[in-house]
Amino acid sequence: MKTTVVSRRTLLGGALGAAAVGGLGLPVYAARDEPVADWIRRNAVPLGDLGHLRRSIGGAQIVGLGEAIHSTAEITQQKHRVLRFLVERMGFRTIAFEDDWSLCTQLNEYVQTGRGDLRALVGQMSTAWRSEEIVELLEYLRSYNATHRDKVYFAGVEYFATRPLAYEAIDKYVARHAPDRLAELRRSLEPITPDTTDMGKYVWWYWKEVDNKAPYISNSKAVYELVRGLRNVDEVIVHHARQIASFYEAFSLPEDEIRVYRDARAAENVRWLHRYGDERVVFWAASAHTANAPGLRTIVPPLPDIVYPSAGSYLTRWYGDRYRSLGFTFERGTTLGPMGPIDMPPASADWFEYQLRAGKPELFSLDLRTPADRAVREWLNSTAKTRGYPEIGPTSWMTGGSLAEWFDVLIHCRHVTPVHAL
């Protein structure tokens, strides 16, 4: 496969890899735009000790750690640093991760107890996460839990590869706690239980080969309604059933509706984790999910645009200032794509990252809510533009709001290199 050709299915199935805001016909922001450049120079903080982030995060209950693109070592490492700060110094105790809920229950078992083959489990994650850097993140969480009573939990916010273990957990729970309902449950559960652990194969079969999806949708909803109606039911079991129902409904939708459905469900799952754990939550995902972007638009010529409200836009609506959006951005470098390394040229003059060249440190944070004069506020509140999918090339870009709308804080790195693949 050539890296310049990406199908709409690939774009819908994978995570959006770049944080972006903006629109057509944008002005070109040159380095000589001195009011903006001066403001950035004055307020860019070298990313040494992270204590200055405490003021930016304030009393937020949920913090989104969004990455402009997946599979770069520097961004993953800096997100890891910020996550450690949130855990160790600000009391965050739940990690809501952009991957499948059922797989992440196995990863959480490792994080809690050390049981399980970590590298094998990471190898089952979405392609973007199969790296030594993610292994190090999970090893850190395990090490933290091994030495602290107040544990950190790791959970997925996606339904897209719900494994047989979720079905088995529901069956076992009902058999133990409501045996009089077991036969009723199995009439709906057994016909929809995957007969394989190869979820990629199962997804493709259901999505593309099953013509009549109605029985799967009705049975999955029946399972969910039965489970949620049980007296004093374990909420984790209900959540298993919720992901099963989401899976079958999502892959019955037209392709242009799947993205809308996915981010809406991810936001609901983050909210559920916050309510269930009654703890501060770190939401780790692409910026195209974590940013406050009610009208995100991805331009992928010659394919139709992809438009959807991001998960972060729901969280902003629900939580207001109790949700903080941190965007990890970069200026140039190399990422690791499905077919190998992909070079990403320096930011174009009409991308918002171009102005960030004014920040002197190689790595810095910039609080976008810092007081600024009219010229700077106009820049922050105007539409902006950034790169899209590197697999497609410079013809792909993203839009959908303003820089100030998307992010509360930027953490910017000039140059990035690929993660170390497993």
PESUL-V776350 format. One record per helix or strand. SS is the DSSP state (alpha for helix, beta for strand). FROM is the first residue (numbers start at 1). LEN is the number of residues. Records with the same first field share a line. If there is no record, write none. Layout:
# PESUL-V776350
SS->FROM-LEN, FROM-LEN
This chain:
# PESUL-V776350
alpha->8-6, 34-10, 53-5, 73-18, 101-13, 118-5, 127-3, 132-15, 164-14, 179-14, 199-11, 214-15, 235-16, 255-23, 287-4, 311-12, 352-7, 374-8, 403-4
beta->45-2, 62-6, 72-1, 92-9, 131-1, 153-6, 280-7, 296-5, 306-3, 323-15, 340-5, 363-5, 383-1, 386-2, 396-4, 402-1, 409-8, 418-1, 421-1
